[in-house]
Amino acid sequence: MTIPTGAMGGSPFRDVSELSDNPTGGFLPDENEKPPAQVVDDFHTYSDVDARQESQHHTLGSNPTQASPGDHTHDGGDSALLLEGETISGSRASDAWRLSVNAILVRLGAVDNSTP
């Protein structure tokens, strides 16, 4: 794989083929298959980050193409509000609201094994 000249920043390599002495491609048995850290950093200079869900790299955040941080709370601040868009309806006097809550939970993936 050849990348544009100078695209590897401060790396002494211009393209991946320069990482090996193997004229037919790939790595020779006595060569380290892992490139130096600077080469990896340089390859990521033009990496597709957060552009779409299929991007190989994502930053942390609450946007649709970002990854959620491990300490997200679903409070609507650092991630989506947990039940955003769901409405509980029905009278509390008749317990009809419980059917509404049950329907919401089923839509979110719960299995309803309740009996009448």
C-alpha positions as a Python dict, from the first residue, in 0.01 Angstrom:
ca = {
    (1, 'M'): (0, 0, 0),
    (2, 'T'): (148, 333, -102),
    (3, 'I'): (46, 654, 67),
    (4, 'P'): (117, 1004, -62),
    (5, 'T'): (475, 1128, -17),
    (6, 'G'): (505, 1321, 304),
    (7, 'A'): (177, 1181, 439),
    (8, 'M'): (363, 997, 714),
    (9, 'G'): (462, 1319, 892),
    (10, 'G'): (780, 1288, 1098),
    (11, 'S'): (826, 920, 1017),
    (12, 'P'): (1137, 820, 820),
    (13, 'F'): (911, 603, 599),
    (14, 'R'): (720, 722, 294),
    (15, 'D'): (498, 415, 261),
    (16, 'V'): (429, 76, 418),
    (17, 'S'): (658, -110, 179),
    (18, 'E'): (955, 64, 341),
    (19, 'L'): (884, -114, 669),
    (20, 'S'): (1018, -441, 527),
    (21, 'D'): (1312, -558, 319),
    (22, 'N'): (1094, -823, 155),
    (23, 'P'): (1080, -743, -220),
    (24, 'T'): (765, -953, -267),
    (25, 'G'): (568, -777, 7),
    (26, 'G'): (484, -872, 362),
    (27, 'F'): (740, -919, 634),
    (28, 'L'): (1042, -1149, 644),
    (29, 'P'): (1058, -1403, 932),
    (30, 'D'): (1322, -1201, 1118),
    (31, 'E'): (1135, -868, 1086),
    (32, 'N'): (904, -714, 1344),
    (33, 'E'): (552, -695, 1195),
    (34, 'K'): (464, -412, 1430),
    (35, 'P'): (558, -71, 1293),
    (36, 'P'): (716, 191, 1520),
    (37, 'A'): (471, 408, 1718),
    (38, 'Q'): (551, 718, 1509),
    (39, 'V'): (458, 532, 1191),
    (40, 'V'): (124, 428, 1341),
    (41, 'D'): (57, 788, 1451),
    (42, 'D'): (143, 915, 1104),
    (43, 'F'): (-91, 665, 936),
    (44, 'H'): (-373, 794, 1156),
    (45, 'T'): (-321, 1153, 1043),
    (46, 'Y'): (-596, 1117, 782),
    (47, 'S'): (-804, 858, 967),
    (48, 'D'): (-1182, 868, 940),
    (49, 'V'): (-1290, 980, 1289),
    (50, 'D'): (-1657, 1023, 1384),
    (51, 'A'): (-1762, 1088, 1022),
    (52, 'R'): (-2008, 798, 1028),
    (53, 'Q'): (-2105, 503, 1247),
    (54, 'E'): (-1880, 273, 1041),
    (55, 'S'): (-1569, 487, 1102),
    (56, 'Q'): (-1275, 292, 1240),
    (57, 'H'): (-1209, 549, 1511),
    (58, 'H'): (-1445, 739, 1739),
    (59, 'T'): (-1400, 1008, 1999),
    (60, 'L'): (-1604, 1002, 2320),
    (61, 'G'): (-1921, 1208, 2334),
    (62, 'S'): (-2298, 1211, 2293),
    (63, 'N'): (-2327, 1264, 1917),
    (64, 'P'): (-2464, 979, 1702),
    (65, 'T'): (-2123, 889, 1556),
    (66, 'Q'): (-1931, 909, 1884),
    (67, 'A'): (-1868, 639, 2143),
    (68, 'S'): (-2015, 680, 2491),
    (69, 'P'): (-1771, 721, 2778),
    (70, 'G'): (-1775, 448, 3041),
    (71, 'D'): (-1916, 683, 3302),
    (72, 'H'): (-2213, 808, 3099),
    (73, 'T'): (-2532, 849, 3300),
    (74, 'H'): (-2824, 862, 3052),
    (75, 'D'): (-2932, 1188, 3212),
    (76, 'G'): (-2945, 1376, 2883),
    (77, 'G'): (-2620, 1562, 2953),
    (78, 'D'): (-2335, 1331, 2854),
    (79, 'S'): (-2552, 1075, 2671),
    (80, 'A'): (-2908, 1026, 2554),
    (81, 'L'): (-3178, 1056, 2815),
    (82, 'L'): (-3269, 698, 2900),
    (83, 'L'): (-3642, 707, 2823),
    (84, 'E'): (-3640, 1009, 2591),
    (85, 'G'): (-3940, 1001, 2358),
    (86, 'E'): (-4136, 750, 2569),
    (87, 'T'): (-4465, 857, 2726),
    (88, 'I'): (-4638, 678, 3012),
    (89, 'S'): (-5012, 705, 2977),
    (90, 'G'): (-5323, 566, 3145),
    (91, 'S'): (-5499, 633, 3470),
    (92, 'R'): (-5324, 558, 3798),
    (93, 'A'): (-5665, 501, 3950),
    (94, 'S'): (-5724, 200, 3725),
    (95, 'D'): (-5361, 82, 3695),
    (96, 'A'): (-5383, 135, 3318),
    (97, 'W'): (-5052, 317, 3342),
    (98, 'R'): (-4883, -15, 3427),
    (99, 'L'): (-4974, -149, 3082),
    (100, 'S'): (-4811, 160, 2932),
    (101, 'V'): (-4491, 107, 3133),
    (102, 'N'): (-4491, -260, 3036),
    (103, 'A'): (-4525, -171, 2665),
    (104, 'I'): (-4232, 72, 2691),
    (105, 'L'): (-4012, -190, 2857),
    (106, 'V'): (-4099, -447, 2590),
    (107, 'R'): (-4010, -193, 2315),
    (108, 'L'): (-3674, -150, 2488),
    (109, 'G'): (-3605, -523, 2482),
    (110, 'A'): (-3766, -662, 2798),
    (111, 'V'): (-3948, -992, 2769),
    (112, 'D'): (-4304, -987, 2901),
    (113, 'N'): (-4369, -1314, 3085),
    (114, 'S'): (-4640, -1164, 3303),
    (115, 'T'): (-4971, -1342, 3342),
    (116, 'P'): (-5322, -1186, 3338),
}
